[in-house]
Amino acid sequence: MDSQRKIRIFSTCPQSSDHTSAEYLKHVINVARWSEANGCEGILVYTDNRILDPWLVAQNIIQHTSRLSPLVAVQPVYMHPYSVAKMVTSLAFLYRRRVYLNMVAGGFSNDLVNLDDTTPHDRRYDRLVEYTEIISRLLTADSAVSFDGEFYRIRNVKLSPRMPAGLVPNILMSGSSEASLAAAKKLVATAIKYPKSSSEDQGVASETSIDSGVRTGIIARETEEEAWRIAHERFPDDRKGQIAHELAMKTSDSVWHKQLSNLAHSTDTKRSPYWLGPFQNYKTFCPYLVGSYEAVAEEIARYLALGYQTFVLDIPPNEEELRCIGKVFDLAQQRQMVCAD
């Protein structure tokens, strides 16, 4: 691994389902500004049946920041690939801002059923490859694009306005299955997975040639005790949430969901930075790293050594949390530089 490669950090935008109409936009703007002020390259904007259209949210993020790049979740069931390319080039034309695309093959199972999408798990990744290839070709081609695939066909389509070469979006792909990793490799995309603890994780980059990253929350403070106190206050045990998690497990075909659930049952009970409490209580869908700045930085440094260069954080509750996370990454990068020397 090249120890000098840039680490990319993305925060995550709040979900409209968690807020009233009156407060939501203000909160989105605040989180976006906190993220920009604390060194994040971009901010993930979710998509599913319960929340606002991610492109409208992304536009508001762009309007209220100076450089932050929305990482827009894109699901083929919601939008034709031409419409995605048109949205990307339109935002580039209006704001001279790059967006990133987070390609999503699945989602909540009921969402897909409600929209009559019965495509099997692995086949959804085959579809996603075609979908993303069309978007990429439209955004980079000098002439009209035709595509004759199994899932999509277009004839002599030319994108207008043209996409500035310096603003062509990077592609990220969520998923931990073999099908998702194979798709990411075909598309030269950054594979984003839900990691195991660094002592158990083998690292995507050590197995394939693709760029890779992880989705994780972080709670770090000066002392381990303070960090865990905050963690348990923010994510207390919740029996209703545990039941919801169990129900989701029964209906989901998500590989990462099952992997995290199995880890939750098998993880050593002794305290380590790696924590699945929020996931088990259905409060969020990623593991957390909790502890002192030094302990969490050590865990991040190990992920860096495994080849992970992109980190997608959970929704920050306040700006202080992002400042604390910034300290963790500063320490982790210092450790990485020492190890490289």
C-alpha positions in Angstrom: 0.0 0.0 0.0 1.2 3.5 -0.8 1.4 5.2 2.6 1.2 8.6 0.9 -2.2 8.1 -0.7 -4.8 10.6 0.4 -7.3 9.6 3.0 -10.8 10.6 2.0 -13.4 11.2 4.8 -17.1 11.5 4.2 -19.7 12.4 6.8 -23.4 11.5 6.4 -26.4 13.7 5.9 -29.3 13.5 8.4 -32.4 11.7 7.2 -35.6 13.6 6.6 -37.6 10.8 8.3 -35.9 11.7 11.6 -36.9 15.4 11.6 -39.9 17.7 11.0 -40.2 19.7 7.9 -39.5 22.9 9.8 -36.2 21.8 11.2 -34.8 19.4 8.6 -33.2 21.8 6.0 -31.6 23.8 8.8 -30.1 20.7 10.2 -28.8 19.5 6.8 -27.1 22.9 6.3 -25.5 22.8 9.7 -24.1 19.2 9.3 -22.8 20.1 5.9 -21.0 23.2 7.2 -19.6 21.3 10.2 -18.4 18.6 7.8 -16.7 21.1 5.5 -15.1 23.0 8.4 -13.6 19.8 9.8 -11.9 18.5 6.7 -14.5 16.1 5.2 -14.2 15.8 1.4 -17.9 15.0 1.0 -21.1 14.0 2.7 -23.2 10.9 2.0 -26.8 11.5 1.1 -29.0 8.4 1.6 -31.8 7.2 -0.7 -34.8 5.0 0.1 -38.6 5.1 0.0 -39.0 6.9 3.4 -36.8 10.0 2.8 -36.5 13.0 0.5 -35.1 12.8 -3.0 -31.3 12.8 -2.5 -30.6 15.1 -5.5 -32.7 17.9 -4.0 -30.9 17.5 -0.7 -27.5 17.5 -2.5 -28.4 20.7 -4.3 -29.1 22.4 -0.9 -25.8 21.1 0.4 -23.9 22.6 -2.5 -25.7 26.0 -2.2 -24.7 26.3 1.5 -21.1 25.2 1.3 -18.1 26.2 -0.7 -16.3 23.0 -1.6 -18.0 20.0 0.1 -19.0 17.3 -2.4 -22.3 15.4 -2.0 -21.9 11.7 -2.2 -25.3 10.8 -3.6 -26.7 7.3 -3.2 -28.0 6.1 -6.5 -30.4 3.1 -6.8 -31.3 1.9 -10.3 -35.0 1.3 -9.4 -35.5 5.0 -8.8 -34.0 6.7 -11.9 -32.9 5.9 -15.4 -29.1 6.2 -15.9 -29.5 9.1 -18.3 -31.3 11.0 -15.7 -28.5 10.5 -13.2 -25.9 11.7 -15.7 -28.1 14.7 -16.6 -28.3 15.6 -12.9 -24.6 15.3 -12.4 -23.7 17.5 -15.4 -26.5 20.0 -14.5 -25.1 20.5 -11.0 -21.6 20.8 -12.4 -22.8 23.5 -14.9 -24.7 25.5 -12.2 -22.3 25.3 -9.3 -18.9 24.1 -10.7 -19.0 21.5 -7.9 -18.0 17.8 -8.1 -20.5 15.2 -6.8 -19.6 11.6 -6.0 -21.9 8.7 -6.7 -22.6 5.9 -4.2 -24.0 3.1 -6.3 -26.5 0.9 -4.3 -27.8 -2.4 -5.6 -30.2 -3.2 -2.9 -32.0 -1.4 0.0 -34.8 -2.2 2.4 -36.5 -5.4 1.1 -40.0 -3.9 1.5 -38.9 -0.9 -0.6 -37.9 -3.1 -3.5 -41.1 -5.3 -3.1 -43.3 -2.2 -3.1 -41.7 -1.1 -6.4 -42.1 -4.5 -7.9 -38.3 -5.1 -8.1 -37.9 -8.9 -7.6 -34.4 -9.1 -9.1 -32.2 -11.6 -7.2 -29.3 -10.3 -5.1 -26.4 -11.1 -7.3 -28.3 -10.1 -10.5 -28.9 -6.7 -9.0 -25.1 -6.1 -9.2 -25.1 -7.3 -12.8 -27.7 -4.6 -13.5 -25.8 -2.0 -11.5 -22.7 -2.6 -13.6 -24.6 -1.8 -16.8 -26.3 1.1 -15.2 -23.1 2.7 -13.9 -21.3 2.0 -17.2 -23.9 4.1 -19.1 -23.6 6.9 -16.6 -19.8 6.9 -16.9 -19.9 6.8 -20.7 -22.4 9.7 -20.9 -20.3 11.8 -18.6 -17.0 11.2 -20.4 -17.7 10.6 -24.1 -16.9 13.1 -26.8 -19.6 11.8 -29.0 -23.1 10.2 -28.8 -23.3 7.0 -26.7 -25.0 3.8 -27.6 -25.3 0.8 -25.2 -26.9 -2.6 -25.8 -26.9 -4.5 -22.6 -29.1 -7.1 -20.9 -30.9 -4.6 -18.7 -30.5 -1.3 -20.5 -30.3 0.0 -24.1 -29.7 3.5 -25.4 -29.2 4.8 -28.9 -27.0 7.7 -29.9 -27.5 9.7 -26.7 -25.4 12.8 -26.3 -25.3 14.5 -22.9 -25.8 18.2 -22.7 -24.4 20.4 -21.2 -21.1 18.7 -21.5 -19.5 17.5 -18.3 -16.3 19.4 -17.3 -13.4 16.9 -17.3 -12.2 18.0 -13.9 -15.6 17.4 -12.2 -16.4 13.9 -13.4 -17.6 12.1 -10.3 -15.7 9.3 -8.6 -17.8 6.1 -8.1 -18.2 4.4 -4.8 -20.0 1.1 -4.4 -21.6 -0.2 -1.2 -21.6 -3.9 -0.3 -19.6 -6.7 1.2 -20.7 -9.7 -1.0 -18.5 -11.3 -3.6 -20.9 -9.9 -6.2 -20.5 -6.3 -5.0 -16.7 -6.6 -5.0 -16.7 -8.1 -8.5 -18.9 -5.2 -9.7 -16.6 -2.6 -8.1 -13.6 -4.2 -9.8 -15.3 -4.1 -13.2 -16.2 -0.4 -12.7 -12.9 0.6 -11.1 -15.0 1.9 -8.3 -14.1 2.3 -4.6 -15.7 -0.6 -2.7 -17.2 0.5 0.6 -17.8 -2.3 3.2 -18.8 -2.6 6.8 -15.6 -3.7 8.5 -14.9 -6.3 11.0 -12.6 -5.3 13.9 -9.1 -4.6 12.5 -7.7 -7.7 14.2 -10.2 -9.9 12.2 -10.6 -7.9 9.0 -8.5 -9.1 6.1 -8.8 -5.9 4.0 -10.3 -5.7 0.6 -7.2 -4.1 -1.0 -5.1 -7.1 0.0 -7.4 -9.4 -1.9 -8.1 -7.4 -5.1 -6.7 -4.5 -7.0 -9.6 -2.2 -6.3 -9.6 0.9 -4.0 -11.5 0.3 -0.8 -13.0 1.9 2.2 -15.1 1.4 5.2 -18.4 2.7 6.7 -18.1 3.2 10.5 -19.1 5.5 13.3 -16.6 7.0 15.7 -16.9 8.2 19.3 -13.6 9.3 20.8 -12.6 11.4 23.8 -9.6 12.0 26.1 -10.4 8.9 28.2 -11.9 5.6 27.4 -14.5 6.0 30.2 -15.7 9.3 28.8 -16.1 7.9 25.3 -18.1 4.9 26.5 -20.3 7.0 28.7 -21.2 9.2 25.7 -21.6 6.1 23.5 -24.1 4.5 25.9 -26.0 7.7 26.4 -26.4 8.2 22.6 -27.2 4.5 21.9 -28.8 3.0 25.0 -30.2 -0.6 24.9 -33.6 -0.6 23.3 -35.8 -3.7 23.3 -38.0 -2.4 20.5 -34.9 -1.7 18.4 -33.6 -5.2 19.1 -36.9 -6.7 17.9 -36.8 -4.5 14.8 -33.3 -5.7 14.1 -34.3 -9.3 14.4 -37.2 -8.8 12.0 -35.0 -7.0 9.5 -32.6 -10.0 9.7 -35.3 -12.4 8.7 -36.4 -10.5 5.6 -33.1 -9.1 4.4 -30.9 -10.6 1.7 -28.1 -8.2 2.5 -24.8 -10.0 2.9 -23.3 -7.2 5.1 -26.4 -7.2 7.3 -26.0 -10.9 8.0 -22.3 -10.6 8.5 -22.6 -7.8 11.1 -25.4 -9.7 12.9 -23.2 -12.8 13.1 -20.3 -10.7 14.4 -22.6 -9.2 17.0 -23.2 -12.7 18.4 -19.5 -13.8 18.2 -17.6 -10.7 19.2 -15.4 -11.1 22.3 -17.2 -9.4 25.3 -14.0 -7.8 26.6 -13.9 -4.1 25.8 -12.3 -3.1 22.5 -12.9 0.0 20.3 -15.1 -2.1 17.9 -18.7 -1.9 19.0 -21.9 -3.2 17.4 -24.4 -1.9 20.0 -26.0 0.7 17.8 -26.5 -1.8 15.0 -28.0 -4.4 17.3 -30.5 -1.9 18.6 -31.4 -0.8 15.1 -30.2 2.7 15.6 -27.7 2.7 12.7 -26.3 0.3 10.2 -22.6 0.4 10.8 -20.2 -0.6 13.5 -18.7 2.0 15.8 -15.2 2.6 17.1 -15.3 3.8 20.7 -12.5 4.7 23.1 -9.7 7.2 23.8 -8.2 9.1 21.0 -5.2 6.9 21.1 -7.1 3.6 21.1 -9.4 4.6 18.2 -6.5 6.1 16.2 -4.7 2.8 16.6 -7.7 1.0 15.2 -7.9 3.4 12.3 -4.2 3.1 11.6 -4.6 -0.7 11.4 -7.4 -0.2 8.8 -5.1 2.0 6.9 -2.5 -0.7 6.9 -5.1 -3.1 5.6 -5.5 -0.8 2.5 -8.6 1.2 3.4 -8.2 4.8 2.3 -11.8 6.0 2.3 -13.9 6.4 5.5 -17.6 7.1 5.4 -18.7 8.2 8.9 -22.1 8.0 10.5 -24.4 11.0 10.9 -22.6 13.5 13.3 -24.8 14.6 16.2 -22.9 17.9 16.5 -19.8 19.7 15.4 -17.8 18.7 18.5 -18.1 15.1 17.4 -16.5 15.9 14.1 -13.7 17.8 15.8 -13.0 14.8 18.0 -13.0 12.5 14.9 -10.5 14.9 13.3 -8.1 14.4 16.2 -8.4 10.6 15.7 -7.5 10.8 12.0 -4.6 13.2 12.7 -3.2 10.7 15.2 -3.8 7.7 12.9 -2.0 9.4 10.0 0.9 10.3 12.3 1.2 6.6 13.3 1.0 5.6 9.6 3.9 8.0 8.7 6.0 6.7 11.6 5.4 3.1 10.4 6.2 4.1 6.8 9.5 5.6 7.9 
